[in-house]
Amino acid sequence: MKQNEELWDLEKQFWLGGEDFYERRLTSEACMVFPQPPGILDRASTIESISSGTRWQSISFSGRRYLMPASHTAILLYVAKAHRGEPHSEYIAQCSSTYVYTDNGWQLALHHQTPMQQ
């Protein structure tokens, strides 16, 4: 599997996966940047929000871009279209994710979402 496809697969799991996945794949200083609320979340707050919230049921990415500015750093840029499986639960956002390669493989260091009007 190409490295960038591995990262796209990980990105999909961040949208659909559970607390265990986040525990394994977030760096120790990971942050998530969402619109208010919840705003900026550190690693612990991110994992807590995953365990207590309703997860996405489907996700698709368009406008995918993959950048590798350094040998152990990769950035994904895309538009996400997610759905929780309930009426009127569609969400569209411009997103970016920064991954770093560690002894534990690729881990997410930073994720950012900017919602788009539907």
Buried (B, 14 or more C-beta within 10 A) or exposed (E): EEEBEBBBEBBBBBBEBEBEBBEEBBBEEBBBBBEEEEEEBEBEBBBBBBEEEEEBEEBEBEEEEBEEEEEEEBBBBBBBBBBBEEEEEEBBBBBBBBBBBEEEEBBBBBBBBEEEEE
